[in-house]
Amino acid sequence: MSFTSPQFWLLVIFTFGLTSVFSAGHLYRSVLLAASLIFYSSGDGAILWILLVSSGIDYIAGFFVAPENRLAKRRLALALSLIGNLGFLFFFKYLHFVTTDVLPLIGISGVGKDIGSWTLPLGISFYTFQSMSYTIDIYRGKLKPCRSYWDFLLFVTFFPQLIAGPIERATHLLPQILKARRTDLDGLRLAMVYIAMGFFKKLYIADSIGTTAQLILTDTNARPLEWYLGGWTLAMQVYFDFSAYSDFALGLGLIFGVQISENFRPVWFATNPLTFWERWNITTGRWFRDYFLVPIGGNGSSRLTAARNMILMFGLVGLWHGASWNWIIWGLMHGVIVAVYRDIKKHWPQFVRVVPAVFGFLFIQLVLLPVSGLLHFASDKSFLENTARSLEHSLLDLSGIRTYLPHIMGYVLPGIVLDILREKFDFRKDMSIEAQFGLSALLLGFAFFLTKGVRYLSFVYFSF
C-alpha cells in the first residue's frame, strides 16, 4: 500500500476519525497499532510473523538487559537479542549472497547450492535496527523497559515510518508513543505542507526523472556524458524519492501527535562529505555511528585506526543497503572519502579553511552523486555491457545531453527551489496560514494535474 494510493489515504482518514473519538490513552494507541498492522500486512513482501517474533524477542530481552540485573544475565540477553534480529536479517537478505558470491572467492563452493533467494520481508532493514536500538539503549542505561508489549509493538510498527524509515530511537519515539494525542490545528496545517511536499517530490520529480534515468542507462548506444548524466539523474531520483517518503512520515506523524525525526535535508547546502552525510539518510548514518563506530573505538588511537574504523562503518552502511558487491563498493567509496576529509580537516585545518566551499559543493554534485547513482546499477550485467559500449564514443559527444538535460532540469529545478525555501524558512513560524494553504495547493497541483493523475510506483527504499 503506497503512500500515494487512494487506499492508503482511506486508511489514514479512517484512523484519524477513530483517534478523534478515542482521543486518549490505550484506545488511541490501540487504533494506531491496528492501523499500523493493517498497513504493513497489505504491502508486497510483508511477512508479519517475522516482525512480531523479532519485536517479541527485543521486548522480552528488554527486561533482562536492564542495569539492575547481573552483568552476565544482561550480556546474555543482549547477545540473544542481537543474534535473533541479525539472524533474521542475515537469513533473508544476505545468506544467498554469501553462499553464491562470497564463499567461492575463498575456495568454498557447493555450499548451500539449493538455497534460493527468498523474498525480502518488507521493511526488515528498518524495523530490525529500530527494534535493536531499544535493547541496546536499555543495556546502556538510557531507557527503562516498556511495560506493555502492545505499546512497544506500536513503537516498532508505527506506520508513518515503518517501511522505509527514518530509523527511530526508542529514546525519542517511545515516550511520544506513550503520550500520543491528536494534534492541534497548527500541527495539521504543517502536516498538510509536509504531505504536499511528499506528493510533489514523489509524483512530479522522482517518478518522472526516474523514467529518464532508466531510459539513459538501458540505452545500448548511450554516449559517455549521457551515462554520466544518467548516474546523476538516478541519484536525484533516489534523493527526491526518499526525501518524499521522509516528508510523508513527518506529516503523518504530526497528524497523530508524533514528531518523527527528519531523515533528509536539502543536499544543495552540503559543501563537504561530512555535511553531506548530515543531510542524506541522516538516521541511518547516526545509527551506525552510535551503535557500531563508537563501540569499536571511534577515532581510535591513531590516524590509521580512525580511517579504518570509518571505512569499515561505511562498508556496512553499503551492505545494509543491499547484498551485492556494488553496494559494498558504494559504501567503501563513501568511507574512504569521509575518512580522508576528516583526516585533512583535523590535521590540516588551514587547508580546509582556505578552499572555497563551492569546490566541495561541485565535488558532491559532479563526482560523488553521479558515481553513487551509477553504482546502484553496477551489479547488472547488461548495465556493465552498456557501459563498455558507451566508451566507444567520443567523450565530448553532447548529442544526448542536449536532449535529456533540459527535460531533467525541468523537474529538478522546482525541487531545488522548494528545498531552498525549506532550508531558509520555518514553515510553522515563518509562513502564514494563507501561505501554507497556497504552497500546498501549488505543490499538489503540480503533482496531480501536470503528471496526469496519481501513479503507483513503489518508493525506492522499499527494496531495502
C-alpha positions in Angstrom: 0.0 0.0 0.0 1.8 3.1 -1.3 1.6 6.5 0.4 0.3 7.8 -3.0 -2.5 5.3 -3.3 -6.2 6.1 -2.5 -6.4 3.0 -0.4 -3.7 4.4 1.9 -5.4 7.7 2.4 -8.7 6.0 3.1 -6.9 4.1 5.9 -5.4 7.4 7.2 -8.8 9.2 7.2 -10.5 6.2 8.9 -7.7 6.0 11.5 -7.8 9.8 12.1 -11.6 9.6 12.6 -11.3 6.8 15.2 -8.4 8.6 17.0 -10.6 11.7 17.2 -13.2 9.7 19.0 -10.8 7.7 21.2 -8.5 10.7 21.9 -6.6 9.5 24.9 -4.8 6.6 26.5 -4.9 2.9 25.5 -7.7 3.2 23.0 -5.9 5.9 21.0 -2.7 3.7 20.8 -4.8 0.6 20.0 -6.3 2.3 17.0 -2.8 3.3 15.8 -1.5 -0.2 16.3 -4.3 -1.7 14.4 -3.8 0.7 11.5 -0.1 0.0 11.5 -0.5 -3.8 11.3 -3.1 -3.4 8.6 -0.8 -1.1 6.6 2.1 -3.5 6.9 0.2 -6.6 6.1 -1.2 -5.1 2.9 2.3 -4.4 1.5 4.0 -6.5 -1.1 6.6 -8.8 0.6 5.0 -8.3 4.1 5.8 -11.3 6.4 4.1 -10.3 9.6 5.3 -13.2 11.7 8.9 -12.2 11.3 8.2 -8.7 12.5 6.2 -10.0 15.5 8.8 -12.5 16.5 11.7 -10.1 16.1 9.9 -7.4 18.2 8.9 -10.0 20.8 12.5 -11.1 21.3 13.5 -7.5 21.9 10.6 -6.8 24.2 11.4 -9.8 26.4 15.2 -9.1 26.3 14.5 -5.5 27.4 13.6 -6.7 31.0 16.8 -8.8 31.3 19.3 -6.2 29.9 18.3 -3.5 32.4 21.2 -2.3 34.7 19.6 -3.8 37.8 20.3 -7.3 36.6 23.5 -9.2 36.9 26.1 -8.3 34.2 26.3 -11.9 32.9 22.5 -12.1 32.5 22.4 -8.7 30.8 25.1 -9.7 28.3 23.4 -13.0 27.5 20.1 -11.3 26.9 21.7 -8.6 24.7 23.5 -11.3 22.8 20.3 -13.3 22.2 18.5 -10.1 21.1 21.3 -9.3 18.6 21.5 -12.8 17.3 17.8 -13.1 16.8 17.4 -9.8 15.0 20.6 -10.1 12.9 19.9 -13.8 12.3 16.6 -13.0 10.5 18.2 -10.2 8.6 21.2 -12.4 7.5 19.0 -15.4 6.5 16.6 -13.4 4.3 18.9 -10.7 3.0 22.5 -12.0 3.0 22.6 -15.8 3.0 22.1 -16.2 -0.7 24.8 -13.6 -1.4 27.3 -15.2 0.9 26.8 -18.7 -0.5 26.9 -17.7 -4.1 29.3 -14.7 -4.2 31.5 -14.7 -1.1 32.3 -18.3 -0.2 33.5 -19.2 -3.8 36.1 -16.4 -3.5 37.8 -18.3 -0.7 37.6 -21.7 -2.4 34.4 -23.0 -0.8 32.0 -24.0 -3.5 28.8 -26.1 -3.5 27.7 -24.8 0.0 24.1 -24.0 0.0 23.7 -24.7 -3.7 20.0 -25.4 -3.1 19.5 -22.2 -1.3 17.2 -19.8 -3.2 16.9 -16.1 -3.0 13.9 -15.6 -0.7 11.5 -12.7 -0.8 13.0 -9.9 1.3 10.5 -9.2 4.1 9.1 -5.7 3.7 10.9 -3.1 5.8 13.2 -5.6 7.6 16.3 -3.5 7.3 14.5 -0.6 9.0 12.4 -2.2 11.8 15.2 -4.6 12.7 17.6 -1.7 13.5 14.9 0.3 15.2 13.9 -2.6 17.5 17.6 -3.4 18.2 18.2 0.2 19.4 15.6 -0.4 22.2 17.5 -3.3 23.9 20.9 -1.6 23.3 19.7 1.7 24.9 18.3 -0.2 27.9 21.6 -2.0 28.3 23.4 1.3 28.3 21.1 2.7 30.9 19.5 5.3 28.6 16.0 3.8 28.7 13.6 1.9 31.0 11.9 -1.3 29.7 8.4 -0.7 28.2 5.8 -2.4 30.4 3.3 -3.0 27.6 4.1 -5.3 24.7 1.4 -3.5 22.6 3.0 -0.1 23.2 6.4 -1.5 22.3 4.9 -3.1 19.2 3.4 0.3 18.2 6.9 1.8 18.5 8.3 -0.8 16.1 5.4 -0.7 13.6 4.2 2.9 13.7 3.1 3.1 10.1 4.3 6.6 9.0 7.9 5.4 9.2 7.7 1.6 9.4 8.7 0.5 5.8 11.4 3.0 4.9 12.4 4.9 7.9 13.6 7.1 9.4 15.2 4.6 11.8 13.8 6.0 15.1 15.4 5.6 18.5 13.3 4.2 21.4 14.6 7.1 23.5 13.0 9.6 21.0 9.9 7.8 19.7 8.7 5.6 22.5 7.9 8.4 25.0 5.9 10.1 22.3 4.0 6.8 21.6 3.1 6.6 25.2 1.7 10.2 25.2 0.4 10.2 21.7 -2.6 12.6 21.2 -4.4 14.1 18.3 -2.6 17.2 17.1 -3.9 20.8 17.1 -4.8 22.9 14.0 -1.3 24.3 13.7 0.1 20.8 13.6 -2.5 19.7 11.0 -1.6 22.7 8.7 2.1 21.9 9.0 1.3 18.2 8.3 -0.6 19.3 5.2 2.5 21.2 3.9 4.8 18.2 4.5 2.4 15.8 2.8 2.0 18.1 -0.2 5.8 18.3 -0.5 5.9 14.5 -0.4 3.4 14.2 -3.2 5.3 16.8 -5.3 8.7 15.2 -4.8 7.4 11.7 -5.5 5.0 12.1 -8.3 6.3 15.2 -10.1 10.0 14.8 -9.7 11.2 11.4 -8.6 9.0 9.2 -10.8 9.4 11.5 -13.8 13.2 11.7 -13.8 13.4 8.0 -12.7 11.9 7.1 -16.1 14.5 9.2 -17.9 17.4 7.7 -15.9 16.2 4.2 -16.8 16.0 5.2 -20.4 19.5 6.5 -20.4 21.1 3.7 -18.5 19.4 1.0 -20.6 20.3 2.6 -23.9 22.8 0.4 -25.7 24.0 3.4 -27.8 24.4 6.0 -25.0 27.4 8.3 -25.0 29.8 8.7 -22.0 28.4 12.1 -21.0 24.8 10.7 -21.2 26.0 7.8 -19.0 27.4 10.4 -16.5 24.1 12.4 -16.6 22.2 9.2 -16.1 24.2 8.5 -12.9 23.4 11.9 -11.5 19.8 11.7 -12.5 19.4 8.3 -10.8 21.0 9.8 -7.6 18.5 12.6 -7.9 15.6 10.1 -8.2 16.8 8.4 -5.0 17.2 11.7 -3.2 13.7 13.1 -4.1 12.0 9.7 -3.7 13.5 9.0 -0.2 13.0 12.7 0.8 9.4 12.4 -0.3 8.9 9.4 1.9 10.5 11.2 4.8 8.2 14.2 4.3 5.2 11.9 4.3 6.4 10.4 7.5 6.8 13.9 9.1 3.3 14.9 8.1 1.6 11.7 9.1 3.4 11.7 12.4 2.1 15.2 13.1 -1.4 14.2 12.3 -1.3 11.7 15.2 0.6 13.9 17.5 4.1 12.4 17.0 7.2 14.2 15.9 9.2 12.0 13.5 12.9 12.6 13.1 13.9 14.4 9.9 15.8 12.0 7.7 16.7 14.2 4.7 17.7 17.8 4.5 18.4 19.7 1.3 21.7 18.4 -0.2 22.3 21.6 -2.1 23.8 23.1 1.1 26.3 20.3 1.6 29.8 21.6 0.9 31.9 18.6 2.1 31.4 14.9 2.7 30.6 15.3 6.4 27.8 17.9 5.8 26.5 15.6 3.0 26.0 12.8 5.5 24.4 15.2 7.9 21.7 15.7 5.3 21.4 12.3 3.4 19.7 9.4 5.2 20.5 11.0 8.5 19.1 8.5 10.9 20.9 5.5 9.3 24.3 7.2 9.4 23.7 8.2 13.1 22.6 4.6 13.9 25.8 3.1 12.6 27.9 5.9 14.3 26.3 5.3 17.7 25.9 1.5 17.7 28.9 0.4 15.6 31.5 3.1 15.2 31.6 4.3 18.8 31.8 0.7 20.3 34.7 -0.3 18.1 36.7 2.7 19.2 35.5 5.7 17.1 38.5 7.7 16.1 40.8 5.2 17.7 44.4 5.8 18.9 45.9 6.7 15.5 45.1 8.3 12.2 45.2 4.9 10.5 42.8 3.4 13.1 40.4 6.3 12.7 40.4 5.9 8.9 40.0 2.1 9.2 37.0 2.4 11.5 35.3 5.0 9.3 35.8 2.9 6.1 34.6 -0.2 7.9 31.4 1.5 9.1 30.5 2.8 5.7 31.2 -0.6 4.2 28.5 -1.9 6.5 26.2 1.0 5.5 26.7 -0.1 1.9 26.0 -3.7 2.8 22.9 -2.6 4.8 21.6 -1.1 1.5 21.9 -4.3 -0.5 23.5 -7.7 -0.5 25.7 -7.3 -3.6 29.3 -6.1 -4.4 28.2 -2.9 -5.9 26.7 -1.8 -2.6 29.8 -2.8 -0.7 31.9 -0.7 -3.2 29.4 2.1 -2.8 29.9 2.1 1.0 33.7 1.7 0.9 33.9 4.6 -1.6 31.9 6.9 0.8 34.0 5.7 3.7 37.3 6.5 2.0 36.1 10.0 1.0 34.8 10.8 4.5 37.9 9.3 6.2 40.3 11.4 4.0 38.3 14.6 4.5 38.1 14.1 8.3 41.9 13.5 8.4 42.6 16.6 6.4 40.2 18.7 8.5 41.8 17.5 11.7 45.5 17.7 10.7 45.5 20.4 8.1 42.6 22.7 9.2 44.1 25.7 7.4 43.8 23.9 4.1 40.1 23.3 4.7 39.6 27.0 5.6 41.2 28.4 2.5 39.5 26.1 0.0 36.2 27.8 -1.1 33.0 25.9 -0.2 31.9 25.9 -3.8 34.6 23.3 -4.6 33.1 20.9 -2.1 29.7 21.5 -3.5 30.9 20.8 -7.0 32.7 17.7 -5.9 29.5 16.3 -4.3 27.3 17.2 -7.3 29.7 16.4 -10.1 31.6 13.4 -8.7 30.0 11.9 -5.6 26.4 11.8 -6.7 26.9 10.6 -10.3 29.2 7.8 -9.2 26.9 6.8 -6.4 24.0 6.7 -8.9 25.9 4.5 -11.3 26.8 2.1 -8.6 23.1 1.5 -8.0 23.1 -0.3 -11.3 26.6 -1.8 -11.3 25.5 -5.4 -10.3 23.5 -5.7 -13.6 25.4 -7.5 -16.4 23.6 -5.6 -19.2 24.5 -2.3 -17.5 28.2 -3.2 -17.5 28.0 -4.2 -21.1 26.3 -0.9 -22.0 29.0 1.0 -20.0 31.7 -0.6 -22.2 29.8 0.3 -25.4 29.4 3.9 -24.3 33.2 4.3 -24.0 33.5 3.6 -27.8 32.0 7.0 -28.4 33.7 10.4 -28.0 33.9 11.7 -24.5 32.9 15.1 -25.8 29.8 13.9 -27.7 27.0 16.2 -26.4 24.1 14.9 -28.7 22.2 13.2 -26.0 22.9 15.8 -23.3 21.2 18.4 -25.4 18.1 16.3 -25.4 18.0 14.9 -21.8 19.4 17.8 -19.7 16.6 20.4 -20.3 14.0 17.7 -19.6 15.6 16.6 -16.4 16.2 20.1 -15.1 12.6 21.0 -15.8 11.7 18.6 -13.0 14.7 19.1 -10.7 14.9 22.9 -10.7 11.4 23.3 -9.0 12.6 20.8 -6.4 15.8 22.8 -5.8 13.6 25.9 -5.3 11.4 24.1 -2.8 14.5 22.8 -0.9 15.9 26.4 -0.7 12.5 27.6 0.7 12.5 24.8 3.2 16.1 25.5 4.3 15.5 29.2 4.8 12.1 29.3 6.3 10.4 27.6 9.3 7.1 26.5 7.8 5.3 26.7 11.2 6.7 30.1 12.4 7.5 32.0 9.2 4.5 31.2 7.0 1.0 32.5 7.4 -2.0 30.2 7.2 -2.7 31.6 3.7 0.9 30.9 2.6 0.7 27.3 3.9 -2.5 26.6 2.0 -1.2 28.3 -1.1 2.1 26.4 -1.1 0.3 23.1 -0.5 -2.2 23.7 -3.3 0.5 24.6 -5.7 2.6 21.5 -5.0 -0.4 19.2 -5.2 -1.5 20.8 -8.4 1.9 20.1 -10.0 1.9 16.6 -8.6 -1.6 15.5 -9.7 -2.5 17.6 -12.8 0.8 18.0 -14.6 1.5 14.3 -14.2 -2.0 13.4 -15.4 -3.1 11.8 -12.2 -1.7 9.6 -9.4 0.9 7.0 -10.2 1.5 3.9 -8.0 5.3 3.4 -8.4 6.9 1.9 -5.3 9.3 4.0 -3.2 12.9 3.2 -4.0 13.8 2.2 -0.4 11.0 -0.3 -0.1 13.6 -2.7 -1.7 15.9 -2.3 1.3 
